Amino acid sequence: MMRVKVEVIVGLFLLLGLLALGYLAVKLGRMEVIGGSGYSVYAKFPTVAGLRTGSAVEIAGVEVGRVQSITLEEYQARVTFRLNPDVKLPEDSIVSIRTKGLIGEQFVKISPGGSDQMIPTGGQIIETEPPVDIMELISNYVFGKI
């Protein structure tokens, strides 16, 4: 009888440990298990070199969302962002892909415009700036094109 009680306690402890491990994996991986709060908008870029799904979306250095998906549409990269519900973007906002540090990870920077009209859920940000290609800049400098 005592052995069965110990086995049940060990089993419950193991189950709680696995649940805690799963919770940490989801939270630290910044994954969303069920939907996600906020709304989606998208922008089209000629290139998104280095940008990944899950990358940060920032306004004034504050994270306000994440990159939800990157797809190819009409030979351009369509990047869909999931933004926090309290963030409203004017329709003349500018979105650009930037690098944290000299060779850090890519993120999306949004510069809000001054328009009174807001981008609706599922709407498009028209003004975009593609990422700077460091390798192209270096090669232009080395071969005297700059």
Secondary structure, DSSP 8 states (H G I E B T S, - for coil): -HHHHHHHHHHHHHHHHHHHHHHHHHHHTT--SS--SSEEEEEEES--TT--TT-EEEETTEEEEEEEEEEEETTEEEEEEEE-TT---BTT-EEEEEESTTT--EEEEEE----SSB--TT-EE-EEE----HHHHHHHHHTT--
